[in-house]
Amino acid sequence: GAGDIHAEVVVLGSGPGGYTAAFRAADLGKSVVLIEKDSNLGGVCLNVGCIPSKALLHAAKVISEAEEMGAHGISFAKPKIDIDALRDWKSSVVNQLTGGLSGLAKGRKVTVVTGFGTFTGPNMIEVDGAEGEKTVSFDQCIIAAGSEPVTLPFIPHDDPRVMDSTGALELADVPKRLLILGGGIIGLEMACVYDALGSKVTVVEFMDQLMPGADKDIVKPLHKRIEARYEKIMLKTKVTAIEAQKKGLKVTFEDDKGETTSDTFDRVLVSVGRRPNGARINAAAAGVAVDERGFIAVDSQQRTGVSHIFAIGDVVGQPMLAHKAVHEGKVAAEVCAGNNRHFDARVIPSVAYTDPEVSWVGLTETEAKAKGIKYEKGVFPWAASGRSLSNGRSEGITKLLFDPEDDRVIGASIVGTNAGDLIAEVALAIEMGADAVDLGHTIHPHPTLSETVNFAAEMFEGTITDLI
Ligand code: FAD
């Protein structure tokens, strides 16, 4: 039947996946309704993810660089931190982007419906908003409901001193002692921010390395640097209890030998992963299958088991990254408009915007070893890069992995300042099927960090002559 509103394409969720899909579908001539529960468009990424974290990381970088210039003959006074002004600046960056999205939606005649959407049938969503309920009927639908932070049963999440990433980005204060529970990308980025602002940071991680998934040798320079700056890094340790006390949060740790210790912190950031929002949208009413974790399975055209319903972004699986959501959003919108597109990216880069940054794309050595994939490597230590020495930050490493059969580049891992920007070149190289000679013979500007990619290829080729 017809809903209160009808659209050819309805997009559920306005994060990077959802707004990209909505805008692309509209550009291709479809009438589009975009449903979002929050008052601002942009989803996690713009409001409480990628963007506010990068604004704060920029501030952190300026603070720590100013501190470290002392060793090179330039000393600044201790920074005066006006936390309210910093928070306002972060919010202004977010508002500029989310406000921009509203304008872009209007310009394309995308109708935004505010409220929580749930399926009531294969062609109908009910939206529960501030002004009551509204039904939206559709010919095709793109689910872009995203994800939310994982909570743990033994943690008093209702205590305001226990934060998730959203709470940490609110920047309520600068806690004296902060525990980061979970040494993954999001936890370590926030650790970096609070360390620069003056917190004494402890990181606890269950696995035997920070940033599990990334190669150990690549994580090492980051580990070394933060170990020197932070109060403590605990590996192979789990948190078994958190007790809210008046003087702080009493945390119990258990190491891999079963020994327990406890310590008290002013705040705890729980960053142990994200879970997809698929279980909340009553997808069953539309016949769309959601697995027990909340993920929705899709084919290479982003189609769910129901042929006119698509899904994209965090809700369809790992890696939960904005650039993956955006790419999938374009694929889904174009398929909705009748184009024959598939998600056929060979690789999706991952970046931790810590200091130093850590990035990887395609095959890692960890994965190659686990799967028995043959590879050869070219490794360039940044201590031999003129630019990284000039920056006073020579701890980086650029590592390229090659297919031994044809010398094509199949993966890269980079640690160092700006590693996130550097990885894009290798992503392109892999998409283009470039080999070691292609990377080694491409003239890179000197002196830049981009040369480290060029040099790593030359290390593999054995053609490097001078290390500068
Ligand atoms: P989301 O951005 O999660 O958006 C989903 C939207 O749907 C939300 O607005 C939600 O309110 C809405 N919604 C959900 N259910 C309903 C419903 N039933 N009805 C109405 N609306 C609904 N990724 C990167 O690539 N780079 C980074 O630097 C980066 N940094 C991050 C930092 C932090 C602190 C966090 C938490 C995440 C970060 N990410 C980063 C991950 C990135 O934010 C996500 O991968 C991305 O936002 C996923 O986009 P999405 O479109 O799938 O969904």
Residues whose N, C-alpha, C, O or C-beta is under 5 A from the ligand:
A	BS01	FAD	L12 G13 S14 G15 P16 G17 G18 I35 E36 K37 D38 G42 G43 V44 C45 V48 G49 C50 S53 G115 F116 G117 A144 A145 G146 S147 S165 I186 N277 I281 I312 G313 D314 V315 M320 L321 A322 H323 A325
